[in-house]
Amino acid sequence: MPGNPIVMTRSAMLTVLVILGFLCGPAPALGAEPRVDFVDCSSISPAVTGELLAIELKTLGIAVTPAMRWTVRCHEQKATVQLHGMPVLSEEVPAEIASGLPNALDVTASADVDLSSTDEAAWPRLIAISASELVEQVKRDTSMNAPTLANPTRESSVRVQLVNWAVKTKRKAQYLPWLGLSLGREGDPGTSLFGGSLGVDRRLGSMGLLGMDLRSQWGKTSLRDVNVSWQLTSLALAGGVALDLGAVNVDVMAGLRMGRIALRGEATTSDLSGRRLVGATAGPFATLRLRRSLDKRLFLGLAFEEGYGLLPVRGNYDGVSPLLTVKGLWANATFSVGWEL
């Protein structure tokens, strides 16, 4: 009949449209972009880390699934990298075994990364390498243990600890110069002294510490008939240990402090006159110091010092009755700011 060719033509056109629909459909994804979430990592670029991670995964031939993601948590100069999700299994694993593996959300691998031995510019690459190694490790462990995971209700948790890289692009700071404000108490009767300090410490190995400082302080002792002005300058040499407790560094040191003291009497009555007295001081001391890093180089310090003066310096009334004695215990506190070089 005359209508049959038209019907056949419409059917053919419909078939062609269906085929074109299949051909023009979106191609299957070759792999999702790596998703990396950062917590307290202001010094690490998420964009750069994601690009480097994509390169590492491509090199290892690992496809990223939408269920996979990484979390990086930073504390000081350390980072913990966590993998959430299951990497794509190789084709050699039978489907019936793969179906019995734990759910992707139940599998977590993590690694601790020490960033203190590398420059900040290299941190994204270290994080990317660590993240890709986690995927490779989980993939190997999953393939090896697949026959033992037939029970889908069995709980599974994979913990991976990576050995720190031996990459060192910078040395640990060897010198710690600092400036400080000091408040002390010394003498009989006790006198408060105010002044400044300048010091530098030198690291020895992983825990050893040598230090020296120069301190200059002033004060005044008010007595019944006279006021005594102080000017005390001292130099200290000490050694000890430095303990890194994470949030704060603790230094315990002991040494010898020696210096020069000048006392000047100022009479408060007209029938008296004052004189100037200069003497030497020296004695052992012990110091407990707390240091807190503010950024890559800058740090704040708080030091508590106790010492014992062995060389007496005395100011007398009319050359007979003692007015002021500088000897025995002294105490000092110093608030400082310094740099790591």
C-alpha positions, 0 to 999 in steps of 0.5 A, spaced: 500 500 500 502 507 499 502 508 506 507 502 508 513 506 505 512 512 510 511 507 516 517 504 514 521 510 514 518 513 520 521 506 524 527 507 521 528 514 523 526 512 530 531 507 530 537 512 528 535 517 533 535 511 539 542 509 536 544 516 536 542 517 543 546 512 545 552 514 541 551 521 544 550 519 551 556 521 556 562 517 556 563 513 563 568 517 568 575 515 568 575 517 575 573 522 580 577 528 582 580 526 589 577 529 595 581 532 600 578 535 606 583 539 611 582 541 618 587 546 621 592 546 616 592 553 614 599 552 611 597 547 606 594 549 599 588 544 598 588 545 590 596 544 590 595 537 594 589 535 590 593 536 583 599 532 586 595 527 589 591 526 582 598 525 579 600 520 584 594 516 583 595 516 576 602 514 576 600 508 580 594 506 576 589 507 581 582 510 579 578 514 584 571 513 586 566 518 588 566 514 595 573 515 596 575 521 600 581 523 604 582 527 611 588 531 613 588 534 620 594 538 622 597 539 629 604 544 630 608 541 624 605 534 624 599 531 620 595 525 620 592 523 613 586 518 613 583 515 607 575 513 607 573 509 602 575 503 598 580 503 592 577 500 585 579 492 586 583 489 580 580 485 575 583 478 578 578 479 584 572 474 583 566 478 583 563 473 589 569 475 593 568 482 592 561 482 594 563 480 601 568 485 602 566 490 607 562 497 606 567 502 603 565 507 609 567 501 614 574 501 611 579 507 614 587 507 613 591 513 616 598 515 617 602 520 621 606 525 617 612 529 620 613 535 617 618 538 621 624 536 617 622 539 610 620 546 607 613 548 608 613 548 600 614 541 600 608 539 605 603 538 599 607 533 596 608 529 602 601 529 604 599 527 596 605 521 597 602 519 604 595 519 601 596 515 595 601 510 599 595 509 603 590 507 597 596 502 595 596 499 601 589 498 602 588 495 595 594 490 597 591 488 604 584 487 601 587 483 595 591 479 600 585 478 605 579 478 600 578 470 601 577 471 609 572 476 608 566 472 606 562 474 612 559 481 610 557 482 618 564 481 620 567 488 622 574 490 619 578 496 620 585 497 617 590 501 620 596 503 616 603 506 619 608 509 614 615 510 616 617 517 616 621 519 609 628 521 610 627 527 606 630 533 609 631 539 605 633 544 611 636 543 618 633 543 625 635 550 628 641 550 631 641 557 635 636 560 639 637 568 640 632 572 644 631 578 648 627 579 654 625 583 660 627 581 667 624 582 674 628 579 680 629 579 688 635 579 691 639 582 697 638 583 705 633 587 705 630 584 699 630 589 693 626 588 687 630 589 680 628 591 673 631 590 667 633 587 660 636 580 658 640 578 651 642 571 650 643 565 645 642 558 646 646 553 642 643 546 640 647 540 642 644 533 638 637 532 639 636 534 647 643 538 649 643 545 650 648 550 651 646 557 653 649 564 655 646 571 657 647 578 659 643 581 664 642 588 666 638 591 672 636 597 676 633 597 683 632 601 689 632 600 697 628 605 701 631 605 708 630 609 714 635 614 713 638 613 706 636 610 699 640 605 696 640 605 688 642 598 685 646 597 678 647 590 677 650 587 671 651 579 670 653 574 665 651 567 665 654 560 662 649 554 663 648 547 660 642 543 660 637 539 656 631 541 652 625 537 652 619 537 646 612 536 649 609 538 643 605 544 645 611 547 649 618 546 649 621 545 656 628 547 658 632 545 664 639 548 665 644 550 670 650 554 670 654 560 673 652 567 674 658 572 675 657 580 675 658 587 677 654 591 682 654 598 684 651 601 690 650 608 691 647 611 698 642 617 698 641 620 705 634 623 706 637 627 712 642 633 712 647 630 717 648 624 713 652 623 706 652 617 701 657 614 698 658 609 692 660 602 693 662 597 687 663 589 688 663 583 684 658 577 685 658 570 683 654 564 684 651 558 681 644 558 679 638 553 676 633 555 671 626 552 668 624 555 662 618 554 657 618 556 650 612 556 645 613 557 638 608 562 634 610 560 627 616 557 623 621 561 627 618 566 632 618 563 639 616 566 646 619 564 652 618 564 660 624 563 665 624 562 672 631 562 675 634 561 682 641 562 684 646 563 690 651 569 691 657 566 694 661 573 694 658 578 699 657 586 698 655 590 704 653 597 705 655 599 712 652 605 716 658 610 718 663 604 716 660 599 722 653 598 722 650 594 716 645 597 712 645 592 706 648 586 704 648 582 697 649 575 698 645 568 698 639 567 695 636 570 689 630 569 684 629 572 677 623 571 672 624 573 665 619 574 659 623 573 652 622 573 645 626 569 640 628 567 633 630 560 631 636 560 626 
